[in-house]
Amino acid sequence: MMIKNKKSKIFELPLVVILIIILNLAFLSYLKYQNQNLTIGDYDLTNFGNLSNVFFTVMLITGILIVVVKKELIFDIKNFVPFFILNQFFLVAIYISKLISLPFKEIYYSGQTGDELLIGAIFVLYTFTYLVLIFLVWLRIFKVKNVIIIRAMFNSALSMLLILMVVFLYIIGKEALFDDALIKEGNNNVGVVLGAAVWSGNKPSPSLAGRVDKALSLYKQKKISQIYLTGSNAPGELTESEVALKYIESKDSKTSEIFLEKESTSTNEQIQYIKKKLISRSNINVIVISDGYHLVRVLEIAKFHEIEIQVSASELSQSFEKALYNKTREALALTVFWLFAI
């Protein structure tokens, strides 16, 4: 009788874990759409990020089922459960971070607030522990026994690095396709300049100046009839949009149709601004202006919101090292957006 109960528990635990994994997928999907101020009713399975979440879930559940069905395999409770609990902890931390006001909003690094960086770090840890769970199960299936935890952690870290490299190459290939020739002249075309870093003394960074220069060029070519400058401010500075406007004024540009947006703190918020304030107006075509590597993510966010925009890349020239850094950072940001919509 004792043996029967023991076997029953061995089978019951994986089934409970599978149920929790399915609920986690549903909860994560809810969080993704909440992050973008959308409802779960907007869920689209064909979205690449959503498909990726489903793929990882199926990989984990399939592995657990194979272990349960194969009698010669034993579910690795000792190694699996600690990482599973840790994974749940990070998921709960993500949810709590959305309910409370974090104290790092005034800290800025690489154009991101401290709050955004902390939440992003939690998501990375959530992904890492999830991959560890997948590898723990599949290594068991392939009957790997030696240093299984170390192998699972190494494989997870390597997988995350490979994913980052693939996304990096995707950005390079995608930005090479951007062509201003596709933008036709029209009075209903408006250009939206996405904010970028402001340097000390309220001076525009080269990235911000390059985006504004591109907007002015499109305006002179009559490819846009209005310019919207976006972006809020870091502590002690003018807003990014105000600095962009002062830069335009310093060039004695005769651009009269300029509008400022001073509240957005991220690319996500700027796309939501475009959706609510511009796309909602009839007969408006939006051309988003930013750096080429950044526009790849911009298009993915717009697709997530099911809005159509055109893009125009700035002509800022960067050193190899600077371009490598920016595209690597953007690859990480795009991966995090696909998986978690932040």
N, C-alpha and C positions, 0 to 999 in steps of 0.2 A: 504493500500500500504506500509506503514511504517513497519507493522508487517511482511509482506512478505519479505521485505529486511532484516529485523533482522533475520528471520529464515534462509534466504539464507546465511547470513554471518556465522551463527552457523554451517551450513553444509560445507561451503567453507573452513573455517580454518582447520578443521581436514584433509581434502583432501590435502591441501597445505602442512600440517605437514607430512602426509604420503609420499608425493612426496620427501620432503626434507630428510626424514629418509631413503628412498631407495637410493637417491643420496649419502647420508652419508656412507651407506654400500659399495657402489661402490668406493667411495673416500678412505675409510679406507682400503679396499682391495688393492687399488693402493699403498697406503702408506706402507702397510705391505711388499709388494714385493720390493718396492723401498728401504726399510730399509735393505733388504738382497741383494741389487744390482741385483735384478731379474726384469723381466718385468711382466706386468699383464697377458701376454700370458702364463706365467708359472702357472697361477692360477689353483688350484686343489680343487674342492668342497669337495672331500672326506677327505681332511686334517682336523684333529680334530679342530684346531683353527678356520678355515674357517667355519666349521659347527656350531661352537659355536656362531660366529658372526651372522650367518644367523638365528640361533635359537632365539637370543635376539631380532633381528629385527622383526622376525615373531611374537614374543610375544607382542611386542609393537604395531605393526600395527593391529594385530588381536584384541587387546583390544580396540584400537581406533575405529575400524569398529563396534565392538559390541555396544559401547557407542552410535555411530551415528545411528545405525539401531534401537536400542531399544528406542522407543519414550519416555518412562518414565525416561530415563537417559539424563542428560545434560553434554556436554563436559566441563570439569573443566578448563576453560581458565585461571581463576585467579591464580590457583596454578601451572598449567602445564607450561604456557608460560615462567615464569621466569627461571625455571629449564631447559627448552628447549633452551632458549637463552644462558644460562650458559654452557650447554653441547656443543652448537655450538662454543662458545668462546674457550673452551678447544680443540676442534678439529682443529680450526684455529691456536691456539697456537702450537699445535703439528706440523702442516705443516710449520709454520714460523720457528720453531726451526730447521727444516731441511734445510732451505734456508740461515740462518745466522750463523755466527760463535759465539757460546756461550762463555762467559768468564770464565767458570769454569773447563776447561779441565785439568788444572794443580792441581786441588783438587782431592784427592783420599780418598775414604772411603769404607771399606769392599771390596776392590779390584775393585771398580767402580769409574769412573771419575765423577766429579761434573756435567758435561754435561749429562751423562747417568742417574744419579740420578734425576736431574731436569726433564728430559723428562719422566722418569719412573713415577715420582710424578704426572705429568700432565695427563699421561695415566690413573693412578689410579683415579684421580678426574673425568676424562671423564667417566670411567666405573661407578663410584659412581652415578653421575648425571643421567646417562642412566638408571641405575637400579631404581633410584627414579622416573623417568618418567614412567617406567613399572608399578611400584607399585601404583603410583597415579591413573593410568588408571584402573588397576584391583581392587583396593580398591573401586573405584567408581562403578565398575560393581557389586561388592558384597555389595554395598550400605552402606559402612562405611563412616560416616560423621564426627565423633569426632576426633579432632587433626589429621587430615588426613596427613598433611605434616610431622609431627613428626613420625607418624606410617610408612610412606613411607621411610623416612630417616633411621629409626631404622631397618626396614626390609632390606633395601639395605646394611647397614653395616653388619647385621647378615648374609646376603647372601654371601657377600664377605668373611667373616670369615669362613663360611661353605665350600665355594669353596676352600679356602686355606687349610682347614683341609683335604678335599678329595684328593687334589693334594699331600699333605704331605704324606698321607697313600699310594698313588700311587707310590711315590718315594721309600718308604720303601719296598714295595712289588717288585718293578722293580729291584732295586739294589741287592736284594737277589738272583736274577736269574743269575747274572753275574758269569761266570765260565771260568777260563783260560784253562780248559781241552778242550774247544771248539776251541781253537786256535791251529792249526796244524803247525808243523815246515815247513819252506819254505824260500828259498833265496829271494823270491819276497815279503816277509812280512817286512813292515817297521813300526816302532813304533813312534808315535807322542806324545810327552809329552806336555800337556797343561800347560801354565805358571800359576804361583800362586804368592802370596805375597812375597816380599823380605823385610827382616828386616834390621834395621839400621846396618851399617858396611858391607852392601852387603852380608848379610848372608841369606841363604834360609830359609824360614819359614818351620815348620814341614810338612806342606802340600806339598810344592814344593819338599822338600827332599824325602818325601814318594813316590811321583810320579817318581822321578828320580831313586830311589832304585828299584822300580817296573820295570822300563825300563831296568835297568842293569840286573835284574833277568831274564827277558824274553830274553835278549840278550845272557846271559850265557846258557840258556836252548835251544838256537838256534831257538826260536820261532819268533824272529825278526832279520833281518840282518843289519839294519841301525836304528839310533836313530835321530829323529828330535826334537830339543828343541825350543819351541816357547815362545813368549811374549816380549813386549817392556818394558819400564821402567817408574817408577814414578820419579818425579823431584829429582835430586841429587843422583840417584842410577844407578848402572849398569842395563842392561836389564835383565829381568827374565831369558831369555835363556842363557845369559853370566854367570849369577850367578849359573845356573844349571850346566853349563860346568865346572866352577871352582870347584863346589862340586864334580863332577865326577873325576876331576884331583886330588882332595885332597884324594880320596879313592884309588889312584894308579890303577885305572881300566885300563885294556888293550883294551879298546873299541876304535877302530880306525874310524869306520864309523859313525861319528857324524856331524850333520849339524845344523846350527843356523838360526832361523827366528826371526828378531828383531823389526818388525813393528806392529804386531797385538796388539790391546789393549783390546780385548774382545773375549769371546768364539765364538761369531758370526763371527768375522774376522778370527779366527783360523780355523773354519770350511770352510770358503771361501778360505783360503790359501790351505787347504788340497784338496779342489775341483779343484782349478785352477792349482796348482803346482804338486800335487801328483796323484790324481785320474785320471787326464788327461793323465798321462803316462800309457802305456800298461803294463799289467801283474804286477800291483802293488796292493797289499792288505794292507790296512791301519788299524793298531791297535792303537786306541786312548787311551792314558793312563792318568787317572785323579782319583780323589776321586769318590767312588761309587755313592754318592748322586748327584754329578755333571754330571756323565756320562748319567744319565737319560735325562737331558736336551740336552746333546750333541747328543744323538741319535735322539731326536725330531728335532733338527736343521738340522741334516744330512738328515732326512726324508723329511723335508721341501725343501731341495735342491735336493732331489731325487738322493742321492748318498749312496752307501753301504759301511759301515765301521764295524769293530769289535771293541770291547772295552775291557779294562783290568783295574780293580780297584786297586788302591794302597792299601797297607796293614797298613796304618796309624791307630793307635789306638787313640781314642779320649774319653774324659770324657763324661758322659751323657749330661751335660750342654752344652758342646761345640758341640756335635753332634746334639742336639736339635736346637741350634741356627743356625748351618750350614744348616740343612735340612729345617728349617722354611724359612730361607732366600732363599734357592734354590726353595722351593715351590712357593714363590712369584715370583721369576725370571722365573720359568717355566710357571706360569699362564700368566704373562705379555707377554712372548714369544708366547704362543698359541694365545692370543687375538690380539697382535700387532706386533709380529715378531721383538722385540727388546730384 
